[in-house]
């Protein structure tokens, strides 16, 4: 019996024939369709750089990006961060508090770039805001000042190129504006 066992052991090999596994070519085994709207990065700092820039643009349209979380929060992809230039602020109101207050007319103020100890050499100040994309952009705002004075401040959105100049929404251009289309129908 030992010779039969020896013979069987000799025919055995530690290196089995390892044929490649053939993955079935069926949709349920691929995640491409599920991830068609996903962005991926090779390194954490790449991802953080993209997220820190605020929104991205493609063909002059903006894209809202956010870090994946499970489950996504209710306000997922609802907010975008960008820089706003505020113009025509009266010179005696160049304070961080005033500029923050004016920035809040656009969205949640994250950063104000102003140094009251230095002279202002530009005709605007910059404010980084978190903006709710379901709302229209504001082009200007009349500001009532003390002593029955008033002024109009203007807002310029950096890197925001395409939008509807009729309703100021970021979701379409003038030709596709629901307000204009309704007027044409009527």
C-alpha positions as CSV (number, residue, x, y, z in Angstrom):
1,X,0.0,0.0,0.0
2,X,2.9,2.3,0.6
3,X,4.1,1.9,-2.9
4,X,0.7,2.9,-4.2
5,X,0.8,5.9,-2.0
6,X,4.3,6.8,-3.1
7,X,3.1,6.4,-6.7
8,X,0.2,8.8,-6.1
9,X,2.4,11.3,-4.3
10,X,4.8,11.4,-7.2
11,X,2.0,12.2,-9.7
12,X,0.8,15.1,-7.5
13,X,2.3,18.5,-8.0
14,X,2.5,21.5,-5.7
15,X,2.0,23.8,-8.7
16,X,-1.5,23.2,-10.0
17,X,-2.4,24.4,-13.4
18,X,-3.9,27.9,-12.6
19,X,-6.1,28.8,-15.4
20,X,-7.2,32.5,-15.5
21,X,-10.7,33.1,-14.3
22,X,-13.0,34.4,-17.0
23,X,-15.2,37.2,-15.8
24,X,-18.7,37.0,-17.3
25,X,-19.3,39.8,-19.8
26,X,-22.7,40.8,-18.3
27,X,-23.9,44.2,-16.9
28,X,-24.4,43.0,-13.4
29,X,-20.6,42.4,-13.1
30,X,-19.6,45.9,-14.2
31,X,-20.0,49.1,-12.2
32,X,-19.5,51.5,-15.1
33,X,-23.2,52.5,-15.4
34,X,-23.5,53.0,-11.7
35,X,-20.4,55.3,-11.6
36,X,-20.9,57.2,-14.8
37,X,-21.2,60.5,-12.8
38,X,-18.3,59.8,-10.4
39,X,-15.0,61.5,-10.3
40,X,-11.9,59.7,-9.0
41,X,-8.5,60.9,-8.0
42,X,-5.3,59.0,-7.5
43,X,-4.3,60.8,-4.3
44,X,-6.0,62.4,-1.4
45,X,-4.4,65.8,-2.0
46,X,-5.7,65.8,-5.6
47,X,-9.2,65.3,-4.3
48,X,-8.8,68.0,-1.7
49,X,-7.4,70.5,-4.2
50,X,-10.4,70.0,-6.5
51,X,-12.9,70.3,-3.6
52,X,-11.1,73.4,-2.2
53,X,-11.3,75.2,-5.6
54,X,-15.1,75.2,-5.2
55,X,-16.9,74.4,-8.3
56,X,-15.3,73.2,-11.6
57,X,-16.4,74.1,-15.1
58,X,-16.6,72.2,-18.3
59,X,-17.4,73.9,-21.6
60,X,-18.1,77.1,-19.6
61,X,-20.8,75.3,-17.6
62,X,-20.2,74.8,-13.9
63,X,-20.2,71.4,-12.1
64,X,-20.8,71.0,-8.4
65,X,-18.5,68.5,-6.8
66,X,-18.6,67.0,-3.3
67,X,-16.9,64.2,-1.4
68,X,-18.9,60.9,-1.4
69,X,-20.6,60.0,1.8
70,X,-22.9,57.1,2.6
71,X,-25.7,58.0,2.7
72,X,-25.4,61.4,1.0
73,X,-26.8,64.3,3.2
74,X,-30.1,65.9,2.2
75,X,-28.3,69.0,0.9
76,X,-25.8,67.0,-1.2
77,X,-24.7,68.9,-4.3
78,X,-27.0,71.8,-3.2
79,X,-24.2,74.2,-2.4
80,X,-21.1,75.5,-4.3
81,X,-18.2,77.6,-3.1
82,X,-16.9,80.5,-5.2
83,X,-15.4,83.9,-4.9
84,X,-17.6,87.0,-5.3
85,X,-16.3,90.5,-6.1
86,X,-18.3,93.2,-4.4
87,X,-18.0,96.6,-6.0
88,X,-19.1,100.2,-5.2
89,X,-18.9,99.9,-1.5
90,X,-18.6,103.5,0.0
91,X,-15.0,104.1,1.1
92,X,-16.0,104.8,4.7
93,X,-17.7,101.3,4.9
94,X,-14.6,99.3,4.1
95,X,-14.6,97.2,7.2
96,X,-14.5,93.4,7.5
97,X,-17.9,93.5,9.3
98,X,-19.6,95.5,6.5
99,X,-18.1,93.3,3.7
100,X,-19.2,90.2,5.6
101,X,-22.7,91.6,5.9
102,X,-22.8,92.3,2.2
103,X,-21.4,88.8,1.4
104,X,-24.2,87.3,3.4
105,X,-26.6,88.7,0.8
106,X,-25.2,86.0,-1.6
107,X,-24.6,83.1,0.8
108,X,-22.7,81.9,3.8
109,X,-19.5,83.9,4.0
110,X,-16.4,81.6,4.4
111,X,-13.6,84.2,3.9
112,X,-13.2,87.9,3.4
113,X,-10.1,89.3,1.7
114,X,-9.7,92.8,3.1
115,X,-6.9,94.5,5.1
116,X,-8.2,97.7,6.7
117,X,-4.7,98.8,7.6
118,X,-3.7,99.0,3.9
119,X,-5.0,101.3,1.2
120,X,-7.5,99.7,-1.2
121,X,-6.0,99.6,-4.7
122,X,-8.9,97.8,-6.4
123,X,-12.4,98.9,-7.0
124,X,-13.8,95.7,-5.4
125,X,-13.3,93.4,-2.4
126,X,-13.4,89.6,-2.6
127,X,-15.6,87.3,-0.5
128,X,-15.6,83.5,-0.6
129,X,-19.2,82.3,-0.2
130,X,-21.1,79.0,0.0
131,X,-24.0,79.5,-2.4
132,X,-27.3,77.6,-2.7
133,X,-27.5,76.7,-6.4
134,X,-31.3,76.5,-6.3
135,X,-31.4,80.3,-5.9
136,X,-30.7,83.0,-8.5
137,X,-27.5,85.0,-8.5
138,X,-27.8,88.6,-7.3
139,X,-26.4,91.2,-9.7
140,X,-26.8,94.2,-7.4
141,X,-28.4,95.4,-4.2
142,X,-29.5,98.9,-3.2
143,X,-28.1,99.7,0.3
144,X,-29.7,102.3,2.5
145,X,-27.1,104.1,4.5
146,X,-27.4,106.4,7.5
147,X,-28.6,110.0,7.0
148,X,-31.0,108.9,4.2
149,X,-28.2,108.1,1.8
150,X,-28.2,105.1,-0.4
151,X,-25.9,103.3,-2.9
152,X,-26.0,100.3,-5.1
153,X,-23.4,97.6,-4.6
154,X,-22.6,95.2,-7.5
155,X,-21.7,91.5,-7.4
156,X,-19.4,89.8,-9.9
157,X,-19.0,86.0,-9.7
158,X,-15.5,84.8,-10.5
159,X,-15.3,81.8,-12.9
160,X,-19.1,81.8,-13.3
161,X,-19.5,82.0,-17.1
162,X,-22.8,80.6,-18.3
163,X,-26.0,81.5,-16.7
164,X,-29.4,82.9,-17.6
165,X,-29.1,86.7,-17.7
166,X,-32.8,87.0,-17.5
167,X,-33.6,85.2,-14.3
168,X,-29.9,84.8,-13.0
169,X,-30.2,81.1,-12.5
170,X,-27.2,78.8,-13.2
171,X,-29.2,76.0,-14.7
172,X,-29.8,77.3,-18.2
173,X,-29.1,80.1,-20.6
174,X,-31.4,82.9,-21.8
175,X,-32.8,81.0,-24.8
176,X,-34.0,78.2,-22.5
177,X,-35.3,80.4,-19.7
178,X,-38.7,79.2,-18.5
179,X,-39.9,82.8,-17.9
180,X,-39.0,83.8,-21.5
181,X,-40.5,80.7,-23.0
182,X,-43.8,81.3,-21.0
183,X,-44.0,84.8,-22.3
184,X,-43.5,83.6,-25.9
185,X,-46.2,81.0,-25.4
186,X,-48.7,83.5,-24.1
